[in-house]
Amino acid sequence: MNHVFVRLSARTLVALAALALLASACGDDTLSEAASTCFDEPSIDAITDVTTDNLAGTTITLATHDSFTLSESTLAAFTDETGIIVEQVAVGDAGQLVSQAVLTKDNPTADVLFGIDNSFMCRGIDAELFVPYASPGLDDVADELELDPFNRLTPIDYGDVCVNYWTDALPGDAPESLDDLIDPVNAGQFVTENPETSSPGFSFLLATIAKYGEDGWEDYWTSLVDNDVSITAGWNDAYYGEFIAGGGARSIVTSYASSPPAEFLFADPPVDAPPTGVLQDSCFRQIEFAGVLNGTAHPEASAALIDFMLSTTFQEDVPLNMFVYPANGEAALPDAFVQWGPLVDDALTIDPAVIETNRDDWTERWNAIVAS
């Protein structure tokens, strides 16, 4: 490939500043110490001057997590527009998706990867999985979503993992802070997911680390265990198993800011308002990215797909299929999201490089607490 390497732009400098803000948002200054080289300048040449001329009939593979869902007409619109055919392959959850890409990086099985989030992005970047590409569509994406200053990963959607509660089943008042989850009045009411096997479970662990810092998160989890928290393998087991939504007995669960809109839209019989609320103090911001895989035989076709994923055609199809928010600020939101799913202004965050450096240590310490 004869692609020209891209110099740092003004947007890149803004993104670098945003990374510093992400680190400072943590609950403890020691969290800013990271050994990852995630945001060092890449050695891979960037894709530039993309054109879809003469690409009709090209077939590319899009690797995604299992939760990837779109209307049938959406990717068909990309093919109609460019002549490029997309074959989508689901590869487990976000962690499995990234792990497989790392294992096959010398002979990639896909051309584009979607579904790596800010908790796994540095694992993928450190493994040099992605080719830098600055899509023109980034002009419509908020700077704070562009965590990679070298555009190896392009933000496609985002949302918040938050504690939800069933309004009419709480033993006391609606929780207003994470501290309320360790209040004896909520003993036996909270169910969350294992951070080693669940993306929302890991995000909730990160939320507690961001909130209480290195000096306090373990004490907080000890208090959760003492207050009879339940731990499930995944979101389905929690939300549709032990939580009231699925007939369980627990009134508080780790889920998403977009869960109340889903409860409203799919209620049978219909309801005037969702039965669930969101504990905004608990929300951890999750950003999902797509990237062109290093080693693809079709760099321009792959970059064209990234461009399409930032288009309003793709972006406006995302909320009601995957219940996340479009990264393109020009994309219209469904009314249910506007009314029942507002995102918090100050969601909890941790620098992705810090997450990658500490992931194994944090989960080992978490295991020691819940197993005691």
Stockholm file with secondary structure:
# STOCKHOLM 1.0

chainA/1-372         MNHVFVRLSARTLVALAALALLASACGDDTLSEAASTCFDEPSIDAITDVTTDNLAGTTITLATHDSFTLSESTLAAFTDETGIIVEQVAVGDAGQLVSQAVLTKDNPTADVLFGIDNSFMCRGIDAELFVPYASPGLDDVADELELDPFNRLTPIDYGDVCVNYWTDALPGDAPESLDDLIDPVNAGQFVTENPETSSPGFSFLLATIAKYGEDGWEDYWTSLVDNDVSITAGWNDAYYGEFIAGGGARSIVTSYASSPPAEFLFADPPVDAPPTGVLQDSCFRQIEFAGVLNGTAHPEASAALIDFMLSTTFQEDVPLNMFVYPANGEAALPDAFVQWGPLVDDALTIDPAVIETNRDDWTERWNAIVAS
#=GR chainA/1-372 SS CCCCCCCCCHHHHHHHHHHHHHHHTSSSGGGGCCCCCTTSCCSSCCBCSCCCTTCTTCEEEEEECTTCCCCHHHHHHHHHHHCCEEEEEECSSHHHHHHHHHHTTTSCSCSEEEEEETTTHHHHHHTTCEECBCCGGGGGBCGGGCCCTTCSSEEEEEEEEEEEEEGGGCSSSCCCSGGGGGSGGGTTTEEEECTTTCHHHHHHHHHHHHHHCTTTHHHHHHHHHHTTCEEESSHHHIIIIIBGGGTCSBSEEEEETTHHHHHHHTCSSCCSSCSEEEEEEEEEEEEEEEEEETTCSCHHHHHHHHHHHTSHHHHTTSHHHHCCEESBTTSCCCHHHHHHCCCCTTCBCCCHHHHHHHHHHHHHHHHHHHTC
#=GC SS_cons         CCCCCCCCCHHHHHHHHHHHHHHHTSSSGGGGCCCCCTTSCCSSCCBCSCCCTTCTTCEEEEEECTTCCCCHHHHHHHHHHHCCEEEEEECSSHHHHHHHHHHTTTSCSCSEEEEEETTTHHHHHHTTCEECBCCGGGGGBCGGGCCCTTCSSEEEEEEEEEEEEEGGGCSSSCCCSGGGGGSGGGTTTEEEECTTTCHHHHHHHHHHHHHHCTTTHHHHHHHHHHTTCEEESSHHHIIIIIBGGGTCSBSEEEEETTHHHHHHHTCSSCCSSCSEEEEEEEEEEEEEEEEEETTCSCHHHHHHHHHHHTSHHHHTTSHHHHCCEESBTTSCCCHHHHHHCCCCTTCBCCCHHHHHHHHHHHHHHHHHHHTC
//
